[in-house]
Amino acid sequence: MPTNIIVAEKIDSAPFDDIKSIKGEMIISESYPSYLVDESKISGGNAEWLFFPTTENEIVSIINKMKEESNMITISAARTGIVGSAVPFGGAVMSLERMNEVIGIGFDEDAERWFLRCQPSISLNEINEYVKFKKCDPSQSIPPESNWVEKFIEECTMYYPMDPTEMTASLGGTICANASGARSFKYGSTRDWVRRIRVVLGTCEVLNITRGEYKAEDGIFVVKTAGKELIIKAPYYHMPKVKNAAGLFTEPNMDLIDLFIGSEGIFGIITEADIWIKEYNAQMSCVGFFRNEEDAIDFVKLLRDDENLSPEFIEYFDNHALNLVRDKQKIDPKFVNMPNIGENVKTAISFDLAYSEEDIEKVFTQISVILQRCNSSLEDTWCVYEDRELERIKHFRHAVPEMVNNIIAERKKQYPSIHKLGTDMSVEDKYLKEIMKFYHESLKEEGLEYVVWGHIGDNHVHVNILPRNLEELKKGKELYMIFARKAVSFGGSVSAEHGIGKIKHEYLEIMFGEEGIEQMKAIKCKFDPHCLVNCGNIFPRSRCI
C-alpha cells in the first residue's frame, strides 16, 4: 500500500443520554461561566450545550447529535490559550477535562527514545510530575506484555521539555496549537515531540497516526473511510523559515501527523497522544545586564552560536520592562527578591544552561568571554544553580507580564473596553536588529507606552502596547497591523507561538493571502464536512459553510 493512504476506523457511538451534559444557555452562563471564556478575555461566549465525554464513543455520539441539531462544537480543556480558540459562540462546548490520564509508557526501539501515552486533558505539570516521580506500574507498559515500566523506573530522571510558560495547559491544547515557548530555541516546538495521535474526525471516524507511517505523495493524502475515499491535498503555500504557529503546516512529502499538529482543532478531537520524553540535566540560570540594546543583541548572537554552551533558551527584557521591576523593588523589595538593578542598565538577557559539576568553571569562563566582547561582565550578571535561587530567577522572568496585566486591569476600571496589545511575531535572524529598531522608533513616534520582552533566541519578542485611553487603543491596533506586515516582509510569522484562534484572522491573511486560506478551508471541509468542530478558529466559519 502506498505510504500516503490511511484507513479510518469506524467506532460505535455511546448512548447519548448516558453522557454527562448540561443543557440551556441560561444555566450554562449562570452556573458554568468559566466554560465560556479563555485567557484571551474576549467576551460574548455562549452555548446551548456543555458536554463532559470520557470516551471516543461518547465523542462520536455528541458529534452525531450536534450534527442533527446543526450545532457547532467548541473543544475545551484547560482554556489557557490567549487567542479565543476555546470561546464558544453558540452551539456546544465539549470539555475533555475528564480525559486526563496517563495511559502508559513505552520505548520506541527504532528511535531509541522513551515515550508517554496520554489522554488529551492531562496538564504539562501533571506529565512532568508523573515522569519525575515515576508514578507508573507494570500494567502501564506499552505494549502490555513488555517490561518497559520496570526498565523505565531504573532510568535516570526524565522530563517533557516543552515549556509554553503556562504549565497548566493541557497536552491536547498544546498539540492543537503547536505550542512552544522559551525552550523552543533548543528543543523546537511541540511538533518535534509528538510521536503519535488518535483523533476523532468531524466525520465521526478515527485516525490513528504514528509519525513516519503516512507521507504525502505528490502533495496528496488518501483517507479511506467507511463511505468513500477522501482526497486530501496538502497546502502548497510558502512556509516561513522561522518559529511559527500560524495556519496549517506544510512541506514537501509532509507527514500526515504534522497536518493535525497546529491545526487548532479544526479537523477533529485528539483523544490520545504519544509524546517523547528525555533525560533531565541540572540547570544554571543567568541574567546578563547591558548598557544598550545593541550590545545585548550582539550577546544573543554570540550565545546562540556557541555550540559548547548550547543554552536552553534566551529571553529579552527592554529598558521599560526593567523600569517596572526597579519601580516595584522600591515599594515592595520582596516581590522581586533579587539584587537591585542599576539605573545605568538598559537591557537584560536571561538564559539557562545545562551543566555538570565537572564543567561548571569552564562554563563560567566561556560566559565571561562572551560578556566582555559585548561590554558586560560576570560582575554585571546573576548566575544561580540552587533550587531556591532558580525559583527566584524564574519569578523575575514572570514578574514583568504580571505587572503589565496589573497596569491594564487598573486602566480597565476607567475604560472597560481597553486591553493590552501583545505581538507574537518572529523574523529571520538577519532582521533581528532591524525589526527591534523599527518597533522602538514606531512606538516612540506614536507616543505609546510599551514594554518588550520575550524569546529573542528565536527572534521572537512580545511587544506589549499599553494604551492609556481608547484613542491610544485605536493607534495601537493600527500599529499592530503595520508590525505584522513588516514581520512578514522580513520572512517572519504573525504568530510564532500562540496561534490564530478567533482574534487574528486578518493577520493570517497577511501571511498566506486569500488563496492560502482557501487551501486550509478545503482540508477542513473534507475532514469536517458539516463544519461542526472548532469553527471560527484559524479562519471565520463563514468560509466553510
HELIX and SHEET records of a PDB file:
HELIX    1   1 PHE A   16  ASP A   18  5                                   3    
HELIX    2   2 GLU A   25  SER A   31  1                                   7    
HELIX    3   3 PRO A   33  LEU A   36  5                                   4    
HELIX    4   4 GLU A   56  GLU A   68  1                                  13    
HELIX    5   5 LEU A  124  PHE A  133  1                                  10    
HELIX    6   6 PRO A  138  GLN A  140  5                                   3    
HELIX    7   7 TRP A  148  ILE A  153  1                                   6    
HELIX    8   8 LEU A  171  ALA A  177  1                                   7    
HELIX    9   9 SER A  184  TYR A  187  1                                   4    
HELIX   10  10 THR A  190  TRP A  193  5                                   4    
HELIX   11  11 LEU A  256  PHE A  260  1                                   5    
HELIX   12  12 GLU A  293  ASP A  305  1                                  13    
HELIX   13  13 ASN A  319  ILE A  331  1                                  13    
HELIX   14  14 GLU A  357  ASP A  359  5                                   3    
HELIX   15  15 ILE A  360  ARG A  373  1                                  14    
HELIX   16  16 LEU A  378  ASP A  380  5                                   3    
HELIX   17  17 ASP A  387  LYS A  412  1                                  26    
HELIX   18  18 ASP A  429  TYR A  431  5                                   3    
HELIX   19  19 LEU A  432  GLU A  446  1                                  15    
HELIX   20  20 ILE A  456  ASP A  458  5                                   3    
HELIX   21  21 LEU A  470  SER A  489  1                                  20    
HELIX   22  22 HIS A  505  PHE A  527  1                                  23    
HELIX   23  23 ARG A  541  CYS A  544  5                                   4    
SHEET    1   A 3 ILE A   5  VAL A   7  0                                        
SHEET    2   A 3 ILE A 220  LYS A 224  1                                        
SHEET    3   A 3 GLU A 229  LYS A 233 -1                                        
SHEET    1   B 7 GLU A   9  LYS A  10  0                                        
SHEET    2   B 7 GLU A 205  THR A 210 -1                                        
SHEET    3   B 7 VAL A 194  LEU A 201 -1                                        
SHEET    4   B 7 GLY A 268  TRP A 276 -1                                        
SHEET    5   B 7 ARG A 113  CYS A 118 -1                                        
SHEET    6   B 7 VAL A 102  ASP A 108 -1                                        
SHEET    7   B 7 SER A 141  ILE A 142  1                                        
SHEET    1   C 4 SER A  21  LYS A  23  0                                        
SHEET    2   C 4 TRP A  49  PHE A  51 -1                                        
SHEET    3   C 4 ALA A  92  SER A  95  1                                        
SHEET    4   C 4 ILE A  73  SER A  76  1                                        
SHEET    1   D 2 MET A 158  TYR A 159  0                                        
SHEET    2   D 2 LYS A 278  GLU A 279 -1                                        
SHEET    1   E 7 THR A 381  VAL A 384  0                                        
SHEET    2   E 7 GLN A 283  PHE A 290 -1                                        
SHEET    3   E 7 THR A 347  ALA A 354 -1                                        
SHEET    4   E 7 PHE A 313  PHE A 317 -1                                        
SHEET    5   E 7 TYR A 450  HIS A 455 -1                                        
SHEET    6   E 7 HIS A 460  ILE A 465 -1                                        
SHEET    7   E 7 LEU A 421  GLY A 422 -1                                        
END                                                                             
